[in-house]
């Protein structure tokens, strides 16, 4: 966590300054330091804040909320649902690509890297930013949720006309942080194979996001990766 400064965009450092200086964040850093001495932690330290680094605060247009980083070797790189080049797209991401194909006609990619979305203003934010290798949820309730909730709250309070995509019950619970009188909140089932057929497929969130951005005179997202 000593790498906080180099890997998070200055705009976010300013917005989240109080969080970085808070008691809970000090405790979170101590927890992570202890974890790193005993376990393999994902993603690599320089990538923990990758979502914030690639998508500056004032350039966010769309927010996609995930829960945990992937806990398999080589999968997590700090963007929710995304995996680096050379890593097989996980099932939830495969379903995201299926919906994208059906919704906006993109070619289904052969890779699972969503950097192009992040660089266009899609904040790919996990609620928890680290995880112990092979142990899903192992870093939940250690302080990350408070930190990422603050980021969502700041976006809601300080920005206008953003799109928040809330997939699954965990993400939907974040709706209370968002002022839906000035932002578009779209909700659907999680893209996991266990739930995608219960309302993720057919949600058309990608075209609906772009319709909203167009209506607000903002450049739409090119969803092709």
C-alpha positions as CSV (number, residue, x, y, z in Angstrom):
1,X,0.0,0.0,0.0
2,X,3.0,2.2,0.0
3,X,2.4,2.5,-3.7
4,X,-0.8,4.5,-3.2
5,X,0.5,7.8,-4.7
6,X,2.0,6.5,-8.0
7,X,-1.0,4.4,-9.0
8,X,-4.1,6.5,-8.5
9,X,-5.0,9.5,-10.7
10,X,-4.5,12.9,-9.0
11,X,-8.2,13.7,-9.4
12,X,-9.1,10.7,-7.2
13,X,-6.4,11.4,-4.7
14,X,-7.9,14.8,-4.2
15,X,-11.5,13.6,-4.0
16,X,-10.7,10.7,-1.7
17,X,-8.1,12.6,0.5
18,X,-10.2,12.2,3.6
19,X,-10.5,8.5,3.1
20,X,-6.8,8.0,2.7
21,X,-6.2,9.9,5.9
22,X,-8.9,8.1,7.9
23,X,-8.4,5.7,10.8
24,X,-10.1,2.9,9.0
25,X,-7.8,3.2,6.0
26,X,-4.7,3.1,8.3
27,X,-6.2,-0.2,9.6
28,X,-6.8,-1.5,6.1
29,X,-3.2,-0.8,5.2
30,X,-2.0,-2.7,8.2
31,X,-4.2,-5.6,7.4
32,X,-2.9,-5.8,3.8
33,X,0.7,-5.6,5.0
34,X,0.1,-8.5,7.3
35,X,-1.7,-10.5,4.6
36,X,1.1,-10.0,2.1
37,X,3.5,-11.5,4.5
38,X,1.5,-14.7,4.7
39,X,-0.4,-15.0,1.4
40,X,-0.4,-14.2,-2.2
41,X,-2.7,-11.2,-2.8
42,X,-4.4,-10.1,-6.0
43,X,-4.1,-7.9,-7.9
44,X,-0.5,-6.8,-7.8
45,X,0.1,-3.8,-5.6
46,X,0.6,-1.3,-8.5
47,X,-2.8,-2.4,-9.9
48,X,-5.0,-2.1,-6.8
49,X,-6.2,1.3,-7.8
50,X,-6.2,0.6,-11.6
51,X,-9.8,1.6,-12.1
52,X,-9.2,5.0,-10.5
53,X,-6.0,5.4,-12.3
54,X,-7.4,4.7,-15.8
55,X,-10.6,6.6,-15.4
56,X,-10.1,10.1,-13.8
57,X,-12.9,11.4,-11.6
58,X,-13.9,14.2,-13.9
59,X,-14.0,11.8,-17.0
60,X,-16.3,9.2,-15.5
61,X,-19.5,8.7,-17.6
62,X,-20.6,5.1,-16.7
63,X,-20.0,3.2,-13.5
64,X,-20.1,-0.6,-13.4
65,X,-19.9,-2.1,-10.0
66,X,-18.4,-5.5,-9.2
67,X,-17.9,-7.2,-5.8
68,X,-14.5,-8.8,-5.5
69,X,-11.4,-9.1,-7.7
70,X,-10.9,-12.5,-9.4
71,X,-8.9,-14.8,-7.1
72,X,-7.3,-17.0,-9.7
73,X,-3.7,-16.7,-10.8
74,X,-3.2,-13.8,-13.3
75,X,-6.8,-12.8,-13.6
76,X,-7.2,-9.7,-11.5
77,X,-5.8,-6.4,-12.7
78,X,-7.9,-3.8,-10.9
79,X,-10.9,-3.5,-13.2
80,X,-14.1,-5.3,-12.4
81,X,-15.0,-8.2,-14.7
82,X,-11.9,-7.6,-16.8
83,X,-8.9,-9.9,-17.1
84,X,-5.5,-9.2,-18.8
85,X,-4.6,-10.3,-22.3
86,X,-3.7,-14.0,-22.4
87,X,-6.2,-14.9,-19.7
88,X,-9.4,-16.8,-20.6
89,X,-12.5,-14.6,-20.1
90,X,-14.4,-15.9,-17.0
91,X,-18.1,-16.9,-17.4
92,X,-19.6,-13.6,-16.2
93,X,-17.6,-11.7,-18.7
94,X,-18.5,-14.2,-21.5
95,X,-22.2,-13.4,-20.6
96,X,-21.5,-9.7,-20.7
97,X,-20.1,-10.1,-24.2
98,X,-23.1,-12.1,-25.2
99,X,-25.5,-9.4,-24.1
100,X,-23.3,-6.7,-25.8
101,X,-23.5,-8.7,-29.0
102,X,-27.3,-9.0,-28.8
103,X,-27.7,-5.4,-27.6
104,X,-25.4,-3.3,-29.8
105,X,-24.0,-5.9,-32.2
106,X,-20.3,-5.9,-31.2
107,X,-18.2,-8.8,-32.2
108,X,-17.6,-11.1,-29.3
109,X,-14.0,-10.5,-28.3
110,X,-11.3,-13.3,-28.1
111,X,-9.8,-11.6,-25.0
112,X,-11.3,-10.2,-21.8
113,X,-9.4,-6.9,-21.3
114,X,-11.7,-3.9,-20.7
115,X,-9.1,-1.2,-20.6
116,X,-10.7,0.5,-23.7
117,X,-13.9,1.0,-21.7
118,X,-12.0,2.4,-18.7
119,X,-10.1,4.9,-21.0
120,X,-13.5,6.1,-22.4
121,X,-14.9,6.9,-19.0
122,X,-16.3,3.6,-17.7
123,X,-15.3,3.2,-14.1
124,X,-14.9,-0.5,-13.5
125,X,-15.1,-0.5,-9.8
126,X,-15.0,-3.5,-7.4
127,X,-16.4,-2.9,-3.9
128,X,-13.4,-4.8,-2.5
129,X,-10.1,-4.0,-4.2
130,X,-8.0,-6.9,-3.1
131,X,-8.4,-10.6,-2.4
132,X,-6.3,-13.5,-1.1
133,X,-5.4,-16.0,-3.8
134,X,-8.0,-18.8,-4.3
135,X,-10.2,-17.4,-1.4
136,X,-13.1,-15.4,-2.7
137,X,-14.4,-12.7,-0.4
138,X,-11.4,-13.0,1.9
139,X,-10.8,-9.2,2.1
140,X,-14.4,-8.2,2.5
141,X,-15.4,-6.1,5.6
142,X,-11.8,-4.9,6.2
143,X,-12.4,-1.3,5.0
144,X,-12.5,-1.5,1.3
145,X,-16.3,-1.2,1.1
146,X,-16.2,2.1,3.1
147,X,-13.6,3.4,0.7
148,X,-15.4,2.4,-2.5
149,X,-18.7,3.6,-1.1
150,X,-17.1,7.0,-0.6
151,X,-16.0,7.0,-4.2
152,X,-19.6,6.2,-5.4
153,X,-21.0,8.9,-3.1
154,X,-18.5,11.5,-4.4
155,X,-19.5,10.7,-7.9
156,X,-23.1,11.0,-7.1
157,X,-22.7,14.3,-5.2
158,X,-20.1,16.1,-7.3
159,X,-21.0,14.9,-10.8
160,X,-24.1,15.0,-12.9
161,X,-25.8,12.8,-15.6
162,X,-23.8,9.6,-15.0
163,X,-25.0,6.1,-15.7
164,X,-24.7,3.5,-12.9
165,X,-25.1,-0.1,-13.9
166,X,-26.0,-2.3,-10.9
167,X,-25.9,-6.0,-11.7
168,X,-27.0,-8.4,-8.9
169,X,-28.2,-7.9,-5.4
170,X,-24.8,-6.8,-4.0
171,X,-24.5,-4.0,-6.6
172,X,-28.2,-3.0,-6.2
173,X,-27.6,-2.4,-2.5
174,X,-25.4,0.5,-3.5
175,X,-28.4,2.4,-5.0
176,X,-28.9,4.2,-1.7
177,X,-25.6,6.0,-2.3
178,X,-26.7,7.4,-5.7
179,X,-29.0,10.4,-6.3
180,X,-31.2,9.1,-9.0
181,X,-32.7,12.5,-9.6
182,X,-29.6,13.5,-11.5
183,X,-28.1,10.2,-12.6
184,X,-29.5,7.2,-14.5
185,X,-29.5,4.0,-12.5
186,X,-30.0,0.8,-14.4
187,X,-30.5,-2.5,-12.5
188,X,-30.4,-6.1,-13.7
189,X,-29.5,-9.6,-12.5
190,X,-25.8,-10.5,-12.2
191,X,-24.2,-11.8,-15.4
192,X,-23.0,-14.9,-13.6
193,X,-24.2,-18.2,-15.3
194,X,-26.3,-18.8,-12.2
195,X,-28.4,-15.7,-12.7
196,X,-27.9,-14.2,-16.2
197,X,-31.1,-15.8,-17.5
198,X,-33.1,-14.1,-14.7
199,X,-32.9,-10.6,-16.2
200,X,-29.3,-9.8,-17.3
201,X,-29.8,-11.2,-20.8
202,X,-32.1,-8.7,-22.6
203,X,-31.5,-5.8,-20.2
204,X,-29.9,-3.7,-23.0
205,X,-28.0,-1.7,-20.5
206,X,-25.3,-0.8,-23.1
207,X,-27.5,0.7,-25.7
208,X,-29.6,2.4,-22.9
209,X,-26.4,3.9,-21.5
210,X,-25.5,5.4,-24.8
211,X,-29.0,6.7,-25.5
212,X,-28.8,8.5,-22.2
213,X,-25.3,9.9,-22.9
214,X,-26.4,11.0,-26.3
215,X,-29.4,12.8,-24.8
216,X,-27.1,14.6,-22.5
217,X,-24.8,15.6,-25.4
218,X,-22.0,13.3,-24.1
219,X,-20.0,11.1,-26.4
220,X,-21.3,7.6,-26.2
221,X,-19.2,4.6,-25.3
222,X,-17.7,2.4,-28.0
223,X,-18.3,-1.0,-26.4
224,X,-16.1,-2.9,-28.8
225,X,-12.9,-4.0,-27.0
